[in-house]
């Protein structure tokens, strides 16, 4: 008779073979067994409304029938080839049609890879070494990206602080750090440093919106100083709008990175730019000295491409983004209503397609202002939500198109209980 393993059993097994008992992504105290539509179940059978959705890619929910059909159609034809395939070419065409800055794209497997190559591409194109990024901006796991992602101590700008061991000082020397939403700081750095290849930015930094005019201001400053603008649209691409933040905000970068949704739940990401910039991936065009080598075993994987193509087709259907924004706004209003009823000081931060709460009386505009008054408040809020069937990241809530009325009602009740718990913790008005 086969033994039935509990969640505790799986956690104990993980401790034996995984550092910190996990994959490094999410809370290792929960082991997900399966997902269906808007819900996930852990290994003990506990059911949750899923607002983590794989950290963003499952915009249609788990196991969307048309996506599954596309995957099952591709599987018997081959899972990977390390060669061009029709589905990957079709996906590239769809991305170029959708994303304003893209004339050519290159596929990789993860968003972190895409960001790493985008930085390298900017250096290859401009011949300059330095990169300007914003404090708190997340751009994957490369050495450059791990500069001032989540610094525990404040230092003077533009000093870069490594967030990981194993990064040489030379990396920090080529990184300049600025506060998000501060055009004056960016203008000053561009005036002082003539060797900046690019500015890399999340158009929505984690969940912090750009102030009106900030993104256009970056575009104008980059044009003035001959610097490339990179938008990290791993999260915002095909989420804020079908054409991503570029469509939503009307500002086109020189290079963008895409991931999550374009793979339909499978490992796939891309970077794109003009044909001129992307020519650095073509040795026959730019020559050996300016050529940027890029390859990956699973890049352009046909199964992921098939899933991404079908996901994008569904997102093009009328009313999808209007419904997503309506769902998100409903969830935002629910949270704010319950917390206000309990007299809990808070700020809802983000966009209806991606947001969360800061328990503060300060409007979050950058990394240093995006803080909870007391970190324990957020722990109480999130742990209560999970206890009552809401599964989410400690710092983000991703709505999905799979949400139904019963999901919203369960979530509303969980918000109510979490607001009560936060109020009982003693963090009402200051």
Order of alpha helices (4+ residues) and beta strands (2+ residues): alpha-beta-beta-beta-alpha-alpha-beta-alpha-beta-alpha-beta-alpha-beta-beta-beta-alpha-beta-alpha-beta-beta-alpha-alpha-alpha-alpha-beta-beta-alpha-beta-alpha
